[in-house]
């Protein structure tokens, strides 16, 4: 009989927006997720290490990763200095027992930060056991125009980082081949944001299986190859008409992920 995969499946707190960080812990516990990834954003609880620790302890749900505040709406969260943001994210991860900090490449207008980013991430990675996993992004599009918003590049495989995060909604938005990108990441793939997309100009973050991305193929590859990171469900449920509908989407995403990770383990039992 095959052993189950060791890959743990976490719920991103962003997946319950516009509900709160606290609600994400409740839902993760109720649905049986293995942990959470905390998106640090404008919710004060997401910025408060002691509040996060209490939620984790109360619900019995470990914090597996911390997503640094890299979004446009979080430009003033934890400082306006991007390096201070990353230092605080690392400190939060260390104190909360999380193994990974997810970070986006800089915006192009953050010129000095962008110029120093690759070397700076290496310096920070050398100072801690926490993984700094740099996430693939995408060009911004409006009608027939394309703007390169990230530097040194939205395609993080064009630069040298110790660990990567692959996001399949972002590969859809970039209209790039997700499995080719995973091949380029190789054994430096340290973290997965699982969502789906249809290749529109929007970053859709659909429930896995509802778009065109190779979500099942990627999961089966992870289960087959001894991936030692986490898979994080990061989907958009803001259009859910009720809490029950939101939970149904998140339960479907968890079931899909477990099914395809386990399928690989069953076909490739450990000797």
SULJONOR-V34932 format. One record per residue. N is the residue number from 1. RES is the residue in one letter. PHI is phi in whole degrees, -180 to 180 (* if undefined). OMEGA is omega in whole degrees, 0 to 359 (none if undefined). BURIAL is + if it has 9 or more other C-alpha atoms within 8 Angstrom, else -. Layout:
((N & RES & PHI & OMEGA & BURIAL) (N & RES & PHI & OMEGA & BURIAL))
This chain:
((1 & X & * & 183 & -) (2 & X & -73 & 173 & +) (3 & X & -76 & 176 & -) (4 & X & -67 & 177 & -) (5 & X & -65 & 178 & -) (6 & X & -88 & 183 & -) (7 & X & -67 & 180 & +) (8 & X & -94 & 184 & +) (9 & X & -110 & 183 & +) (10 & X & -113 & 175 & +) (11 & X & -103 & 172 & +) (12 & X & -71 & 177 & +) (13 & X & -64 & 176 & +) (14 & X & -67 & 184 & +) (15 & X & -73 & 180 & +) (16 & X & -105 & 181 & +) (17 & X & -53 & 14 & +) (18 & X & -91 & 174 & -) (19 & X & -72 & 190 & -) (20 & X & -88 & 173 & +) (21 & X & -58 & 180 & +) (22 & X & -60 & 179 & -) (23 & X & -63 & 180 & +) (24 & X & -62 & 177 & +) (25 & X & -63 & 178 & +) (26 & X & -58 & 183 & +) (27 & X & -67 & 179 & +) (28 & X & -58 & 179 & +) (29 & X & -67 & 184 & +) (30 & X & -66 & 183 & -) (31 & X & -87 & 178 & -) (32 & X & 91 & 172 & -) (33 & X & -66 & 181 & +) (34 & X & -81 & 181 & +) (35 & X & 176 & 177 & +) (36 & X & -131 & 164 & +) (37 & X & -109 & 181 & +) (38 & X & -87 & 170 & +) (39 & X & -83 & 179 & +) (40 & X & -81 & 182 & +) (41 & X & -149 & 189 & +) (42 & X & -77 & 174 & +) (43 & X & -65 & 183 & +) (44 & X & -57 & 180 & -) (45 & X & -63 & 181 & +) (46 & X & -67 & 182 & +) (47 & X & -98 & 190 & +) (48 & X & -109 & 186 & -) (49 & X & -61 & 181 & +) (50 & X & -68 & 177 & -) (51 & X & -64 & 178 & -) (52 & X & -66 & 179 & +) (53 & X & -63 & 179 & +) (54 & X & -64 & 178 & -) (55 & X & -62 & 180 & +) (56 & X & -61 & 180 & +) (57 & X & -67 & 184 & +) (58 & X & -63 & 184 & -) (59 & X & -91 & 182 & +) (60 & X & 68 & 183 & -) (61 & X & -120 & 181 & +) (62 & X & -71 & 174 & +) (63 & X & -93 & 185 & +) (64 & X & -93 & 183 & +) (65 & X & -154 & 175 & +) (66 & X & -124 & 177 & +) (67 & X & -95 & 181 & +) (68 & X & -61 & 182 & +) (69 & X & -77 & 186 & +) (70 & X & -108 & 186 & +) (71 & X & -82 & 177 & -) (72 & X & -58 & 184 & -) (73 & X & -77 & 181 & -) (74 & X & -115 & 184 & +) (75 & X & -64 & 180 & +) (76 & X & -110 & 179 & -) (77 & X & -79 & 179 & +) (78 & X & 60 & 179 & +) (79 & X & 104 & 172 & +) (80 & X & -93 & 178 & +) (81 & X & -87 & 185 & -) (82 & X & -62 & 179 & +) (83 & X & -71 & 176 & -) (84 & X & -64 & 177 & +) (85 & X & -57 & 182 & +) (86 & X & -69 & 176 & +) (87 & X & -63 & 179 & -) (88 & X & -70 & 177 & +) (89 & X & -64 & 177 & +) (90 & X & -63 & 180 & +) (91 & X & -62 & 178 & -) (92 & X & -63 & 180 & +) (93 & X & -61 & 181 & +) (94 & X & -63 & 182 & +) (95 & X & -72 & 183 & -) (96 & X & -96 & 179 & +) (97 & X & 79 & 178 & +) (98 & X & -83 & 184 & +) (99 & X & -92 & 191 & +) (100 & X & -139 & 165 & +) (101 & X & -112 & 176 & +) (102 & X & -92 & 181 & +) (103 & X & -138 & 175 & +) (104 & X & -87 & 169 & +) (105 & X & -63 & 183 & +) (106 & X & -64 & 166 & +) (107 & X & -73 & 185 & +) (108 & X & -61 & 181 & +) (109 & X & -76 & 173 & -) (110 & X & -88 & 196 & -) (111 & X & -63 & 182 & -) (112 & X & -66 & 177 & -) (113 & X & -58 & 180 & +) (114 & X & -64 & 181 & +) (115 & X & -63 & 184 & -) (116 & X & -97 & 195 & -) (117 & X & -62 & 185 & +) (118 & X & -61 & 180 & +) (119 & X & -65 & 181 & -) (120 & X & -66 & 177 & -) (121 & X & -65 & 176 & +) (122 & X & -62 & 179 & +) (123 & X & -61 & 181 & -) (124 & X & -68 & 180 & +) (125 & X & -64 & 181 & +) (126 & X & -76 & 183 & -) (127 & X & -100 & 187 & -) (128 & X & -155 & 172 & -) (129 & X & -86 & 178 & -) (130 & X & -70 & 177 & +) (131 & X & -80 & 167 & +) (132 & X & -95 & 185 & +) (133 & X & -104 & 186 & +) (134 & X & -83 & 191 & +) (135 & X & -98 & 174 & +) (136 & X & -65 & 178 & +) (137 & X & -118 & 186 & +) (138 & X & -168 & 172 & +) (139 & X & -70 & 173 & +) (140 & X & -85 & 182 & +) (141 & X & -127 & 172 & +) (142 & X & -139 & 186 & -) (143 & X & 54 & 182 & -) (144 & X & -100 & 182 & -) (145 & X & -107 & 180 & -) (146 & X & -129 & 179 & -) (147 & X & -123 & 177 & -) (148 & X & -87 & 189 & +) (149 & X & -89 & 187 & +) (150 & X & -116 & 178 & +) (151 & X & -138 & 6 & +) (152 & X & -71 & 178 & +) (153 & X & -171 & 173 & +) (154 & X & -71 & 177 & +) (155 & X & -87 & 188 & -) (156 & X & -69 & 180 & +) (157 & X & -73 & 177 & +) (158 & X & -81 & 180 & -) (159 & X & -134 & 189 & -) (160 & X & -97 & 175 & -) (161 & X & -124 & 180 & +) (162 & X & -70 & 181 & +) (163 & X & -137 & 179 & +) (164 & X & -121 & 163 & +) (165 & X & -110 & 172 & +) (166 & X & -101 & 177 & +) (167 & X & -120 & 186 & +) (168 & X & -81 & 169 & +) (169 & X & -71 & 179 & +) (170 & X & -70 & 176 & +) (171 & X & -65 & 177 & +) (172 & X & -65 & 181 & +) (173 & X & -65 & 179 & +) (174 & X & -76 & 184 & +) (175 & X & 59 & 178 & -) (176 & X & -117 & 182 & -) (177 & X & -79 & 186 & -) (178 & X & -64 & 183 & +) (179 & X & -71 & 173 & -) (180 & X & -64 & 178 & -) (181 & X & -65 & 177 & +) (182 & X & -61 & 177 & +) (183 & X & -60 & 180 & -) (184 & X & -68 & 177 & -) (185 & X & -70 & 177 & +) (186 & X & 59 & 184 & -) (187 & X & -79 & 174 & -) (188 & X & -90 & 172 & +) (189 & X & -66 & 185 & +) (190 & X & -114 & 189 & +) (191 & X & -161 & 182 & +) (192 & X & -130 & 167 & +) (193 & X & -102 & 184 & +) (194 & X & -95 & 175 & +) (195 & X & -161 & 182 & +) (196 & X & -126 & 178 & +) (197 & X & -163 & 183 & +) (198 & X & -110 & 179 & +) (199 & X & 83 & 177 & +) (200 & X & -78 & 178 & +) (201 & X & -78 & 183 & -) (202 & X & -104 & 174 & -) (203 & X & -83 & 196 & +) (204 & X & -84 & 181 & +) (205 & X & 52 & 178 & +) (206 & X & -78 & 172 & +) (207 & X & -59 & 181 & +) (208 & X & -55 & 182 & +) (209 & X & 100 & 182 & +) (210 & X & -102 & 179 & -) (211 & X & -127 & 186 & +) (212 & X & -109 & 185 & +) (213 & X & -79 & 184 & +) (214 & X & -81 & 183 & -) (215 & X & -62 & 181 & +) (216 & X & -63 & 181 & +) (217 & X & -63 & 179 & -) (218 & X & -64 & 180 & +) (219 & X & -61 & 181 & +) (220 & X & -66 & 176 & +) (221 & X & -66 & 179 & +) (222 & X & -62 & 180 & +) (223 & X & -68 & 183 & +) (224 & X & -88 & 192 & +) (225 & X & -109 & 177 & -) (226 & X & 76 & 176 & -) (227 & X & -53 & 185 & +) (228 & X & -113 & 177 & -) (229 & X & -101 & 180 & +) (230 & X & -116 & 171 & +) (231 & X & -107 & 184 & +) (232 & X & -114 & 175 & +) (233 & X & -79 & 180 & +) (234 & X & -127 & 185 & +) (235 & X & -119 & 182 & +) (236 & X & -99 & 178 & +) (237 & X & -117 & 186 & +) (238 & X & -67 & 179 & -) (239 & X & -90 & 178 & -) (240 & X & -60 & 183 & -) (241 & X & -83 & 182 & -) (242 & X & -159 & 175 & -) (243 & X & -61 & 180 & -) (244 & X & -65 & 179 & -) (245 & X & -67 & 178 & +) (246 & X & -62 & 180 & +) (247 & X & -64 & 178 & +) (248 & X & -63 & 177 & -) (249 & X & -63 & 182 & +) (250 & X & -73 & 174 & +) (251 & X & -69 & 178 & +) (252 & X & -63 & 179 & +) (253 & X & -64 & 179 & +) (254 & X & -66 & 180 & +) (255 & X & -62 & 179 & -) (256 & X & -59 & 184 & +) (257 & X & -66 & 179 & +) (258 & X & -62 & 182 & +) (259 & X & -58 & 186 & -) (260 & X & -82 & 172 & +) (261 & X & -66 & 182 & +) (262 & X & -70 & 180 & +) (263 & X & -57 & 179 & +) (264 & X & -66 & 181 & +) (265 & X & -66 & 180 & +) (266 & X & -68 & 180 & +) (267 & X & -75 & 183 & -) (268 & X & -128 & 182 & -) (269 & X & -63 & 178 & +) (270 & X & -75 & 182 & -) (271 & X & -85 & none & -))
